[in-house]
Amino acid sequence: MAEFSKKSASTFRIIVQWCFLFWVVGIGVRFALFIHALETGAAPLVSRPPGVEGFLPIGALVSLKYWLFSGSIHPVHPAALIIFLSILLMSLLAKKSFCSWLCPVGTLSEWAHKLGRSWFGWNFRIWRWLDFFLRGIKYFLLFFFVKLILVDMPAEALGGFLDAPYWAASDIKMLHFFTRMSVTTMVVLVSMTLLSLLFKNFWCRYLCPYGALLGLVSFVSPFKIRRNKTGCTGCQRCTAVCPSQIAVHTCTTVSSPECTGCLTCTANCPEKDVLTMQPVFWKRPLPVWIYPTVVVLIFFAGVGAGMANGYWFSSLSSADYERLISLVPYLSH
């Protein structure tokens, strides 16, 4: 029964991943239909989905600083901040779970390397010294954005940025990034896809500043993978299957910022209650369904709180978007 439960948690994660991915794709399609109608002068048949603001993490960082300094949430794209805070809360309480449970890029990256392994029989592995160097890139990118926005950007400039047409039209520009790709964009995306086929989680492991931030926040998460050294047989299956290449079999508590809480190690451990995901203050193993439930509830509780308090729908009207669409070519440079 314990083995079935562990496998069920892994299956549940896959279901959550793909449901969230389809939900995100649906948001993108709906937003594209909304903008296309305005571009062609037709009346939109669908309303603008606020969830599209989840694609605006840099602006959300500005909104976060604005909220901390002013005490209020800016009415243009408030969902960007709500989603950002919900994801931060996930990492604060439940490891870097957004990356392995909800992130659509993480889902596609994970299945890309599985597809590559089925094609080639294995995934390539980067030399340890080079892997260490490349992992530093995402932290450098995170430092760049944090310094640029949270440190260098004057508090009085925050409102000016959030009130400007550039921020208001940022979701349109993000849509055009996908629907009107430049040659450079296509080359980069094809390159990332090929690298993800060959190397496990290439983008997530080396280049994603969002993941770097969540990993650092997850240091204080009470939930961590814990290994019972007494019951461990040293088979090292946990280390062999870990997508983040963590030496789980050598740890008593996995505190690495690379751990995404995917539960792959616990699902593949042949021993009962040797590897468990539980709070550090909880001594007895928890039922395996607890952690997945906490992960999903934190995100939807955060989003639900934003909705309930009126911080979800943008103050921009359809008429505002009609005006912004004509400005987008001038705001992209």
C-alpha positions as CSV (number, residue, x, y, z in Angstrom):
1,M,0.0,0.0,0.0
2,A,2.9,2.4,0.9
3,E,4.5,1.7,-2.5
4,F,1.2,2.4,-4.3
5,S,0.7,5.6,-2.4
6,K,4.2,6.9,-3.4
7,K,3.6,6.1,-7.0
8,S,0.2,7.7,-6.8
9,A,1.8,11.0,-5.6
10,S,4.0,10.9,-8.7
11,T,1.1,10.3,-11.0
12,F,-0.9,13.0,-9.3
13,R,2.0,15.5,-10.0
14,I,1.9,14.6,-13.7
15,I,-1.9,15.2,-13.8
16,V,-1.5,18.5,-12.0
17,Q,1.3,19.5,-14.4
18,W,-0.7,18.9,-17.6
19,C,-3.9,20.3,-16.2
20,F,-2.1,23.5,-15.4
21,L,-0.3,23.5,-18.8
22,F,-3.6,23.2,-20.6
23,W,-5.1,25.9,-18.4
24,V,-2.2,28.3,-19.3
25,V,-2.6,27.5,-23.0
26,G,-6.3,28.2,-22.7
27,I,-5.5,31.6,-21.1
28,G,-3.1,32.4,-23.9
29,V,-5.6,31.4,-26.6
30,R,-8.4,33.4,-25.0
31,F,-6.1,36.5,-24.7
32,A,-5.1,36.1,-28.3
33,L,-8.7,36.0,-29.4
34,F,-9.4,39.1,-27.3
35,I,-6.5,41.1,-28.8
36,H,-7.2,39.9,-32.4
37,A,-10.8,41.1,-32.2
38,L,-9.6,44.6,-31.1
39,E,-7.0,44.6,-33.8
40,T,-9.5,43.9,-36.5
41,G,-12.1,46.3,-35.1
42,A,-14.5,43.6,-34.0
43,A,-16.3,43.3,-30.7
44,P,-14.4,40.7,-28.5
45,L,-16.4,37.5,-28.0
46,V,-14.3,36.8,-24.9
47,S,-13.1,38.9,-22.0
48,R,-9.5,39.4,-21.2
49,P,-8.2,36.7,-18.8
50,P,-6.3,38.2,-15.9
51,G,-4.2,35.0,-15.6
52,V,-2.2,36.1,-18.7
53,E,-0.3,38.5,-16.3
54,G,1.5,35.4,-14.9
55,F,3.8,35.9,-17.9
56,L,5.0,39.2,-16.6
57,P,7.3,38.4,-13.7
58,I,9.7,41.4,-14.2
59,G,6.8,43.8,-14.0
60,A,5.5,41.9,-11.0
61,L,8.9,42.6,-9.3
62,V,8.3,46.3,-9.9
63,S,4.7,46.0,-8.6
64,L,6.1,44.2,-5.5
65,K,8.4,47.1,-4.7
66,Y,5.6,49.6,-5.3
67,W,3.3,47.6,-2.9
68,L,6.0,47.5,-0.2
69,F,6.7,51.3,-0.5
70,S,3.2,52.5,-1.0
71,G,1.1,49.9,0.8
72,S,-1.3,49.6,-2.1
73,I,-1.4,47.3,-5.2
74,H,-1.3,49.1,-8.5
75,P,-4.5,48.7,-10.4
76,V,-2.9,48.0,-13.8
77,H,-2.1,44.3,-14.0
78,P,-2.7,43.5,-10.3
79,A,-2.9,39.7,-11.1
80,A,0.8,39.8,-12.0
81,L,1.7,40.6,-8.4
82,I,-0.9,38.2,-6.9
83,I,0.4,35.3,-9.0
84,F,4.0,36.3,-8.2
85,L,3.3,36.4,-4.4
86,S,1.4,33.1,-4.6
87,I,4.4,31.4,-6.2
88,L,6.8,33.0,-3.7
89,L,4.6,31.7,-0.9
90,M,4.7,28.2,-2.4
91,S,8.5,28.2,-2.2
92,L,8.5,29.7,1.3
93,L,6.3,27.0,2.6
94,A,6.7,24.0,0.3
95,K,10.1,24.1,-1.4
96,K,10.6,25.1,-5.1
97,S,7.4,23.2,-5.9
98,F,6.1,25.6,-8.5
99,C,8.9,24.5,-10.8
100,S,8.0,20.8,-10.8
101,W,4.2,21.0,-10.2
102,L,2.9,24.0,-12.0
103,C,5.4,25.8,-14.2
104,P,4.5,25.2,-17.9
105,V,8.1,25.7,-19.0
106,G,9.2,23.2,-16.4
107,T,6.6,20.7,-17.6
108,L,7.7,21.0,-21.2
109,S,11.3,20.8,-20.3
110,E,10.8,17.7,-18.2
111,W,9.0,15.9,-21.0
112,A,11.5,17.1,-23.6
113,H,14.4,15.3,-21.8
114,K,12.2,12.2,-21.4
115,L,11.5,12.3,-25.2
116,G,15.2,12.8,-25.9
117,R,16.0,9.8,-23.7
118,S,13.6,7.7,-25.5
119,W,15.1,8.7,-28.8
120,F,18.8,8.5,-27.9
121,G,18.6,6.0,-25.1
122,W,20.1,8.4,-22.6
123,N,20.5,12.1,-21.8
124,F,23.9,13.7,-22.0
125,R,25.5,14.9,-18.7
126,I,27.6,18.1,-18.5
127,W,31.0,17.9,-16.8
128,R,30.8,18.7,-13.1
129,W,33.0,21.7,-13.2
130,L,31.1,23.1,-16.2
131,D,27.7,22.3,-14.6
132,F,28.7,24.3,-11.5
133,F,29.7,27.2,-13.7
134,L,26.6,27.1,-15.8
135,R,24.3,26.9,-12.8
136,G,25.7,30.3,-11.7
137,I,24.2,32.0,-14.8
138,K,20.7,31.9,-13.5
139,Y,21.8,33.5,-10.2
140,F,23.7,36.2,-12.1
141,L,20.5,37.0,-14.1
142,L,18.5,37.1,-10.8
143,F,21.1,39.4,-9.3
144,F,20.9,41.7,-12.4
145,F,17.1,42.0,-12.1
146,V,17.0,42.4,-8.4
147,K,19.7,45.1,-8.5
148,L,18.1,46.9,-11.4
149,I,14.6,46.9,-9.8
150,L,14.7,46.4,-6.1
151,V,18.0,48.2,-5.4
152,D,18.6,50.8,-8.1
153,M,15.1,51.8,-9.2
154,P,14.1,54.9,-7.1
155,A,10.9,54.6,-5.2
156,E,9.5,57.7,-6.9
157,A,10.0,56.1,-10.3
158,L,7.8,53.0,-9.5
159,G,4.5,54.8,-10.0
160,G,5.7,56.4,-13.2
161,F,6.7,53.0,-14.7
162,L,3.4,51.3,-13.6
163,D,1.3,54.2,-15.0
164,A,3.2,54.2,-18.3
165,P,1.8,52.8,-21.5
166,Y,4.8,50.5,-21.7
167,W,3.7,48.5,-18.6
168,A,0.0,48.7,-19.6
169,A,0.8,47.1,-23.0
170,S,3.3,44.6,-21.7
171,D,0.8,41.7,-22.0
172,I,0.2,42.6,-25.7
173,K,4.0,42.7,-26.3
174,M,4.3,39.3,-24.6
175,L,1.6,37.9,-26.9
176,H,3.4,39.3,-30.0
177,F,6.6,37.6,-28.8
178,F,4.9,34.3,-29.5
179,T,2.6,35.2,-32.4
180,R,5.1,37.5,-34.3
181,M,8.4,35.8,-33.7
182,S,11.5,37.3,-35.1
183,V,14.2,35.1,-36.6
184,T,16.3,35.6,-33.5
185,T,13.4,34.5,-31.2
186,M,12.8,31.4,-33.3
187,V,16.5,30.5,-33.3
188,V,16.7,30.9,-29.5
189,L,13.5,28.8,-28.9
190,V,14.7,26.0,-31.3
191,S,18.1,26.0,-29.6
192,M,16.5,25.7,-26.1
193,T,14.3,22.9,-27.3
194,L,17.3,20.9,-28.7
195,L,19.3,21.5,-25.6
196,S,16.4,20.3,-23.5
197,L,16.2,17.1,-25.5
198,L,19.8,16.4,-24.9
199,F,20.4,17.7,-21.4
200,K,17.9,17.2,-18.5
201,N,16.1,20.5,-17.6
202,F,18.7,22.7,-19.4
203,W,16.7,25.9,-19.2
204,C,15.5,25.4,-15.6
205,R,18.9,24.3,-14.3
206,Y,21.1,26.9,-15.9
207,L,19.2,29.9,-17.2
208,C,15.9,30.6,-15.3
209,P,16.3,33.5,-12.9
210,Y,12.7,32.9,-11.6
211,G,13.8,29.4,-10.5
212,A,16.9,30.8,-8.9
213,L,14.8,33.2,-6.8
214,L,12.4,30.4,-5.8
215,G,15.3,28.2,-4.9
216,L,16.8,30.8,-2.5
217,V,13.4,31.4,-0.9
218,S,13.0,27.7,-0.4
219,F,15.9,27.5,1.9
220,V,13.6,28.5,4.8
221,S,10.8,26.1,3.7
222,P,9.8,23.8,6.5
223,F,9.0,21.0,4.0
224,K,12.2,19.1,3.0
225,I,13.1,15.6,1.8
226,R,14.3,13.7,4.9
227,R,16.3,10.4,4.8
228,N,16.2,7.9,7.6
229,K,19.8,6.7,7.7
230,T,18.9,3.7,9.8
231,G,16.5,2.2,7.2
232,C,18.5,3.3,4.1
233,T,20.2,0.4,2.3
234,G,22.4,2.6,0.2
235,C,20.9,1.5,-3.1
236,Q,21.3,5.1,-4.4
237,R,18.1,4.9,-6.6
238,C,17.1,8.3,-5.2
239,T,20.2,9.9,-6.5
240,A,20.0,8.2,-9.8
241,V,16.5,9.4,-10.6
242,C,16.8,12.9,-9.1
243,P,16.1,15.4,-12.0
244,S,18.1,18.1,-10.2
245,Q,21.2,15.7,-9.8
246,I,21.2,16.0,-6.0
247,A,23.2,13.3,-4.1
248,V,20.1,12.4,-2.1
249,H,21.6,9.2,-0.7
250,T,24.3,11.3,1.2
251,C,21.8,13.7,2.8
252,T,19.9,13.5,6.1
253,T,17.9,16.5,5.0
254,V,17.9,17.8,1.4
255,S,18.3,21.6,1.7
256,S,19.7,22.2,-1.8
257,P,18.0,25.2,-3.6
258,E,17.9,22.9,-6.7
259,C,15.3,20.6,-5.0
260,T,11.9,21.2,-6.6
261,G,9.9,18.9,-4.4
262,C,9.0,16.7,-7.3
263,L,8.9,13.5,-5.1
264,T,10.7,11.5,-7.8
265,C,13.2,10.2,-5.2
266,T,10.5,9.2,-2.7
267,A,8.5,7.4,-5.4
268,N,11.6,5.4,-6.4
269,C,12.8,4.5,-2.9
270,P,12.2,0.8,-2.3
271,E,12.1,1.1,1.5
272,K,9.1,2.2,3.6
273,D,9.4,5.6,5.2
274,V,13.1,6.0,4.5
275,L,12.6,9.0,2.2
276,T,9.8,11.3,3.1
277,M,8.7,14.9,2.3
278,Q,7.8,16.5,5.6
279,P,8.3,19.6,7.8
280,V,11.6,19.6,9.6
281,F,9.8,19.9,13.0
282,W,7.6,16.8,12.3
283,K,9.2,13.6,13.4
284,R,6.9,11.0,12.1
285,P,6.4,10.3,8.4
286,L,3.4,12.1,6.9
287,P,1.0,10.5,4.5
288,V,2.3,11.1,1.0
289,W,-0.8,13.0,-0.1
290,I,-0.2,15.8,2.4
291,Y,2.5,17.5,0.5
292,P,0.8,17.5,-3.0
293,T,-2.3,18.9,-1.3
294,V,-0.4,21.7,0.4
295,V,1.3,22.6,-2.9
296,V,-1.9,23.0,-4.8
297,L,-3.8,24.7,-2.0
298,I,-1.2,27.3,-1.4
299,F,-1.3,28.5,-5.0
300,F,-5.0,28.6,-5.3
301,A,-5.5,30.1,-1.9
302,G,-3.1,32.9,-2.9
303,V,-4.9,33.6,-6.1
304,G,-8.3,33.2,-4.4
305,A,-7.3,35.8,-1.8
306,G,-6.3,38.2,-4.5
307,M,-9.7,37.7,-6.3
308,A,-11.7,38.0,-3.0
309,N,-10.0,41.3,-2.2
310,G,-10.5,42.9,-5.6
311,Y,-6.8,42.6,-6.8
312,W,-7.3,40.4,-9.9
313,F,-9.0,42.3,-12.7
314,S,-7.0,45.1,-14.4
315,S,-8.3,48.6,-14.4
316,L,-7.7,48.7,-18.2
317,S,-10.9,48.6,-20.3
318,S,-11.3,47.3,-23.8
319,A,-11.2,50.9,-25.0
320,D,-7.8,51.3,-23.3
321,Y,-6.6,48.2,-25.1
322,E,-7.7,49.5,-28.4
323,R,-5.6,52.6,-27.8
324,L,-2.6,50.6,-26.6
325,I,-2.7,48.3,-29.6
326,S,-1.9,51.3,-31.8
327,L,1.0,52.3,-29.5
328,V,2.6,48.9,-29.3
329,P,4.9,49.3,-32.4
330,Y,6.3,52.5,-30.7
331,L,6.7,50.9,-27.3
332,S,8.7,47.9,-28.4
333,H,11.8,49.9,-29.1
